[in-house]
């Protein structure tokens, strides 16, 4: 997920991190965008700012939990947000995200219904991909083919793995390896997953998202294997300054097939400008530019015609249909399941902190 031109201000590990585009100095209005770090081509935002005279300020998060805390805060001043498809439906139904249609957002007509319905009517399909295993090719010379390579690692990987402090997606490898739904709610299944994650814990160096941990000089050089998303390998290469050092593999058992949606907060004080910016980002020309810059797949039907054929045929970008056929979508979890999952993640992080 998360790829753009390398940004100079990306060194701090504490989140949320903020970065503004470079709007005109006289800009009297600012649109606040809540987004993953390195997840949009900055020139798309600066072009819009140059046309409108309105600034765009990015606030970064590094987990869906961190993002959801901001979205749930009534005093937050977020105008636009990138959220997962499940989050779009959940926060939309709660009245936190605005309903969208081609009447209010013309660029929506460039997306097939099979994509737009996954955002629940509250967002525009932004980028999509899979979850998998990221590996540093100079340290891990054999391509991982199974979630067992991550969850049941060999001794050389002790204290060299980066996992993910997220109550939802951190469970994907264990649940898929167990042959269970990634949306499991029952305590028996979650206990099984916990036992597998607990056995893996001595090999885990950090539970910070790999894009965050790689920037920490005390941690980054020791990360050899990580849970991450398609596209992350390009960000890691940019941050390390070494081309093709990081690779990405989707395990044979299947994985999470994710879709991110871009949506507008109902608390926005700049709704008209936010709609115009979203329409600019989601339109075919910008969607194609963004996909090419980030080396990630777009769901915009018209944009596909503007993307080079070699990119469309790249299996690292446009995942093979047979892999997607074995993959799962995220669904809303029960409250007890979320609570149990958060307790499990907290206990694993505490174990790491005390060893």
N, C-alpha and C positions, 0 to 999 in steps of 0.2 A: 504494500500500500504506500503511501507517503513518499513521493519523489518529486524533486524539482532541482533547479540549479542550486548549487551549494550556497548557503547563506552565511554571511560573515558573522552574524550575531548569534550563532547557534551553539555557543560553548557552555552556557549555564545548564546545570542539571536540574535545578529546582523548577517546578512547573506550578501554575501556568507561566509560560514565557511569552512576552509580547514583542511584536515587531510591526512597524507601520510600513506601508509602501511609501513612495515619495510623491505625494500629491502636491498640487500647487500651494505655495506658501500662504496664499490668501484664503485657502479653503475654510469655510465657516461651518461645514457639516462633516461629520465623520460616521462612516458605517463600520460597525464592529463585527468582525467575522471570527467565530469560534471554530477552530479547525485543527487537525493533526499538523504537526510540524512538517515542513517540506512537502506540502500536499497540493500546491497549486503553482502554476507558472506565474511568477510575479509580474511579468509583462502584461498579462491579461488584466490584472488589477490596475496597473499603472496606466494602461491605455484608457480604461474606463475613467479613472481619475482625471486624466488629461482632457477627456471629452466633457466631463460633467463639472469639474472643479471640486469634487467631493472626495475626501480622504477615505482610505480603507485601512483599518487597523486590525491586524491579526492577533488573536490570543490563542496560544497553543495548549493542547492537553495531550497526555500520553497514555490515557486509558479511558474506556467508556465510562467508568465510575467517576473519574474526575470531570469529564464532560457533563455527565448527568447532574452532578452537584451544582454546576454553574447554571444549567438549564432550569433546575428546580428552585433556584434562588429568586424570589420575587423581585429583589433589588438589582438583579443583573441587568446590564445594559446591552445585551447581545441583540444584534439585528439579524444576522445570518448565522447558520450553524451547519456543519457537516455532521450527520449522525447516521447510525446504522439503520437499516430498514425497519427493524423492530422498534428502535427508539423513535423513528418518525411516526409510526402508528401510535405508539404509547403516549408520547408527548402531544401528538395531534389530538387524540381522543380526550386528553386532559385539558385541552384548550390552550396549550402553551405554544403550539405551532399553528400557523395559518393554513387553511385549506387552499389548495391551488388548482387551477384549471386552465385550459388553453385560452379562455376568455381573459383571464388576468395575467397569464404568463404564456405568450404566444409560442415560445420555444418548446413548450411541452408537446406540441403537435408533432415534433420531430422524433418522438420516442414511442416505441410500440407499447401497447397496453400491457403486454406481458412484463415489461419493466416498470411502468408507472404504477401499476397496482401494488407492486412490492413496497412502494413508499407510502401506500395507504391514502393517497390523495393529499398528503401534507408536504410533499417534497418532490424535487426533480432527481431522477437517477443521476448520480455524479460519476463515480468510478466503481468498478467491480473487480473481483478476483477471488483468490483462494487463501487459505491459511496453510502453512507448511513449515519446513525446516530450512533455516538459513545456516550455511556452513562456510567457514573460512578455508578455502581450497588449499592453502599451504600447510594447514594444520590437520585437516580432515581430508584425506586423499581419496577416500571411497565415498561415492555419492550415497547419502542415506536413501533407503527405499521404504522404510517402515517407521511408524511412530515408535516402535521399540528401540530404534536407534537413538531417540531422544529420551524416552521414558525409562529405558533399561540400558544405560550407556556402559561402555567399558571403562576400566580404570584410568586410561590416559585422559579421559574427559572430566575427571574429578576436579571440581571448582573451575570448570571452563564453560559452563552452560548458562545462558540467559533465558529465563522464563518470563512470565508476564503476570503482574499484579492486577488481575481482572477477574471478577467473580463469574463471568460468563465464558470468555474465550480461553482462559487458562485451562479449562476443563476439557477442551476439545480433544487433545491428544489422548488422554487417559480414557475418556468415554468411547472414542472411536476404536481404540485398541481393545477395549472390553466388549466391543460389538454392541454398544448401547447408543441411544439417541443423545445427541449433543445437548438436547433440551430436557434431559432427564430431571425429574422433580423428586422422585422417591428417595427416601433416606438410605435404603439398602444399596442402591446404585451409587449414590454419592459417597457412601462409606467405602465402597470398593474402589472408586476413583481416588479417594483420599489415601488409601493404603498404597496405591501405586505412586501417587505424587509424593507421599512421605518417604517411600523407598528411594525415589529419585533425588530427594532434597540434598543429601550429602554431596551430590555432584553439581549442584546449582551454585553458581557464583553470585548471581543477582536475580531479583524478581522485578527489576526495572525493565521496561520496554527496551528492546535492543537499540533503537535509534537514540534513546536517552543514555543508556549505559555506555555505548561506544564513545560518547563524548566525554566521559569521565576518565581522566588519565590514570586514575588508580584502579580502574576496572576494565576499561575498553580493550587494552592490549591482550587481556587474558580471556576474552570471549572468543570461543572457537565454534560454538554451536548454539543456535537460538531458535526459539519459537517466534515466528513472524509471518509476514504477509507477502504475497507476490508483489514485486516492485521494490521491496525493502532492500534487496541486494544492490540496487543501483544507488540508493541513498548511502549505504554503507561504503560502497566503492568511492563515492565522492568525498565522504568524510575522512576516509583513510588515504585518499589520493592515489589509489592503486586500482587500475582497471581489471575487472574480472577476478578480483581477489575473493569476493563474496559470491556465492552461488545459492540457488534456491531449488528445493525439491519438494514435490507433493507426494506424501506417502501412498503406497498402493492400497491401503485400507479405505481411502476416501478422506474427506476433510470438510471444513466449513466453506461453503460457497457464499461469499458475502457480497452485499451491495451497500454502498454508502449513498445517502440522499442529502441534498442541500435544501435547507428549509428556512423559512422566515419566522422569527419569534412574534407572537401576538403582542409582546410588550415593546416591540420596536417603536420608537418615536419618529422613525424615518421610513415608513412603509413604502411610500412611492419610490424613493431612491433605492431601497432594498430590492423591490421588485425589478427595477430597471437593471440593477447590478446582477441579480440572479438570472434575468433573461439574457444578459450579455454573456455571463459565464456558461450558461446552458446551451446557447445557440451553437449551430453546427461549426462555424468558423473557430470560435473559442474552444469548443469541446475537442475539435481535432488538434488544435495547437497544444492544448493541455495534455491530451493523450500522447502526442509525439514527444513533448518535452519531458513528461513523466515516465514514458515507456510503459503505459498502462492502458487497459482497454476502456473504451467509452461505450455507453449504451445508446448514444445518439445515432439514429439510423442514417441521417444525412451526413454526419461527420465521418462515418465509415468510408464513404466514397473519397474523402480527402486524405485518408491515411495510406501510406505506402504499402504496397502488396507484401513486401518482405516482413513488415511489422505485423500485418494481419495474419501472416502465416507462421509467426514465431510462437511456438508452444509455451515459452516462458511468459508470454504476454497474454495471448488468447488460449486459455487452457483447453486441452483436448476434450471433446465431448464425452469420451468414455470415463474421464476422471470426474467431470461435472456430474455425470449420471450416478456416481457413487457418493456424491457429496450431499450435504444437508444445509438447509436454511436455518437461520435462527428464529425461534419463536419466543413469545413472552413466557417467562418463568413464574412459578408461583412465589408468593412472598416468603413462605418457609424455605423454599429452595434457595432463593437469593440469600437469605439469612445464613443458611447452612454453608453455602459456597463462600460467603465472605468470612465466616469463622475459619473455614479451612485455609483460605488464602492467608489470613492474618496469622494463623498458627505456623504456617510454612515460612512466612517472612520473619516471624519472631525466632524461629529455629535458626535461620540464616544469621540473624543479628547477634545471637548469643553464642554461636559456636566459636 
